[in-house]
Every structure is written in C-alpha cells, then in structure tokens.
Amino acid sequence: MLIPHDTRIALDTVVDLVNTAPQSDRDDTLGDLPSLHAFVRAHDISDVGELDEDDLRAVRDVRTKFAAVFAAPDARIAATLINQLVAAAGTTPQLTDHDGYDWHVHYFAPGASVADHLGADCGMALAFIVVAGEQERLRRCDAPDCGRAFVDLSRNRSRRYCDSRTCGNRLHVAAYRARRKEAAR
C-alpha cells in the first residue's frame, strides 16, 4: 500500500492521539494544557495559535471520535464517523510547501483550531485508508493488557501488536515459558 508522506504523518498523529486516552493501566496523557502543548510540539502541528482549556476539551472530543473509527466494525460505519469529523472541521483543502516539506495538502482552514486541524488532516488520512478498502488495517493491539491503536502497514496485513519489541516479545516469551513449564511437568 503506497501512502504519501503527509498522509503517513497524519496517520501516526491520529494513532498517537488515540493512544493518549486513559486505559486500564494508563492515565490520560492528554490530561492538561501542558500535555496538549507537548503533543502539538511533538507532532509539528503548525498554525494553531494560542491553546486554552477549550482547545483541550475539543481535542479530547476529537480523540474520542477517532477512537470510534478504530473500533468501527465495518467500512460503512467508519466512513460515517470520518465524514462527521471532517465536516465538523470545516475542511478547506490547500496545497502548501512549508517548513522544508515538499508540496502536500492541508485539509484544515487557515487559522483553524487545533481540534479542527486534527479532525481535518487526520480524518482525511483515515478516509484514504477506507477508500483504499483497507479499513481493517486500523487495529488495536492483541496483547491482552494493552489495547493501543495502530495502523497495520505490513505488506500482508499480519501485524498483531502495537510494538513487536514490547507487546509482541513479551507475549512470545510468556508463551515460551508456559510451554517449557508444561514440558517440565
């Protein structure tokens, strides 16, 4: 699956955003305004202006909607959710070549809020996945104690874990030890 650079960046951003949500073993990592500032800096989100508590609430709301896309049981439901996100963001496609990046498309209107920026750009990246018939690539980690979101960009769509070095290895080692223990009995 060929994914343009800006779409890949938006997919990474939406995955990271969804994974900021609180889970059984993790607190909300987007719990306050400094966390939102750090997220914006870490993802090089441009042209968002001053951030305040309203922005934080709006980004959390967008995060919840993106999480619903990852949980959608089929492409039709995912498409409906994505359409709502993109429409709410007031999508305004524009070609741009800022900050050393080659030509790419921004889908948010100039001066848009950070939530609208995320809703438009990340929503369109997810839309491209659905249009390509690849909605099943939007997954959650199979590790029983994880559940983090990821986009499976493996050639054969076989990725099961958010990170093969942590969740994958941990589960493989646990299975190996269980087999050895059983064999020793």
N, C-alpha and C positions, 0 to 999 in steps of 0.2 A: 504494500500500500504506500503510494507516494504522497507525502504530506509536506506542503510548503513550510518553510522555516517559521513564518509568523503564526501559522496555524498550530504548529508543534509547540511554540512558546505559549500560546493561548491554552492548549490542552494541558500543558504542565501547570499553568497557573490555576486552571479550574480544579485540577486534581489536588493541588496544594491547598486551595481554598476549601474544598470539601473536607479535606483531612484536618482542617483546623477545628472542626466541630468536636464537641465533647463526646467521648466514647466511654465504655465501661471502665477502662483502665487509664484514661487520659482526660485531663481538664480541657476546657475550651482554650485553645491557643490564640484565639482572636477575642480575648476577654475584655480588652480595654483599648483605649485610643493609642497608647504607645505600641501595642501589638499590631494595630491596623497600620500605623506609620511604618513599622518594621516590615510588614507584608508588602506594602506598596513599594518600599525601597528594594526589598529582596527580589521583586518581580519587575523592577524597572517600569512601573506603571507611570506613564507620563501624563502631563496636563490634567492633574486632578485638583489643583488648588489647595486651599486650607481644608484640613479634615476636622470634623467635630463629631459629637456623640450621635447626631442624626445620620452621619455617614456610616458610623459603626453599626447602628441598627439596620440601616439599609443594606449594608454588605452582608450582615448575618442573615437577613431575609433572602437575599440572592443566593447565599450559600445553601440555605435550606432547599430552595427550588432546584439548584444544581444537584444536590444530593438525591432529590426525587427523580431526576433524569437518570442517574446511575442505577436507581432502584426500579426503573420502569421495566415492566415485563415484556414489552414489545416496542417496535419502532413507532407505531401509531401513537402510543401514549407518550413516548419520548419526544416525538415531533410536536405534539400538542403543548407539552411543557416548555420546550425550546421556543416555540412560536410565541408563547406568552412572555417569556423572558426577553426575547429580542424586541417584541412590540413595546413592552413596558420601558425599554431602554431608549426608545426613540431613535432607532437605527438610522444612521446617515453615512453610507459608505463614502470613503475618501481615499484616494491614493496619496501616499506620503513616503518620504525617504529621510527621516530624521535620525539624529543620534548615531550616525555611522551605519545604519541599516539600509539595505537596498530597497527598492520600491516594494511596498506592501500595502495592504488595505486596512484601514481603521474603520470600524463599523459604528463607532460612537460619534456623537455630535461634538463639535468643538466646545470646550467648557463644560462637558458632561460631568456629572458626579462620578465618584469612584465606583459606586454601585452600578450606575448605567454603563460606565466604561466596561466593567467586568461582565455585566449582562449581555452587552452587545458583542464584544470581541470573543469572549469565551462561549457565549451562546452560538455564535456563528461557527466557531470551531467544532462544537458538538454537532451542529447542523450538517457540516460537511461529512462527519462520521456517519450520521444517519442516512444522508443522501447516497453515500457510497455503499449502503447496505451493510454497514459494519457496526451496528448498534451493540451487538453482543461483545464488542471489544471494550465497552465501558463496564468495568467489573469492580468487584470488591475482593479483597484478599481472602483466600481459602483457609488461612490459618485461623483456628477456632477462637483465638484470643486477640485477633487483630481487626479485620473488617475495613482496613483502609481502602480508599478508592484508588484505582489506577486505570490507565488505558493500555490494553494489551496490543502492542505494536509488533509482536513477534510474527514472523512470516506465516506460521501455521496456526496462529491463534491459540497457543497452548499454555500461555503464561498463567500461573495459578496464584502467585504470591506477589504482594506489592514490592517486595525486595527479596530476591533469591538468596542474598547473603545473610539476611536476618531471619525472616519468617521461613523461607524455604529450607535453609540449612538447619535451623532449629528443629523443624518438624522431621526432617530426614534423619538427623542424629537421634531424636527421640524414638523414631520408628526402628532404627538400627539397634538401639539399646534394648528396646522391648523385644525384638527378635532374638537378640543374644541372651537376654534373661530367660525367655521362653525355651530356647535351645538348651540352656544350662540346667533347666528343670528336668 
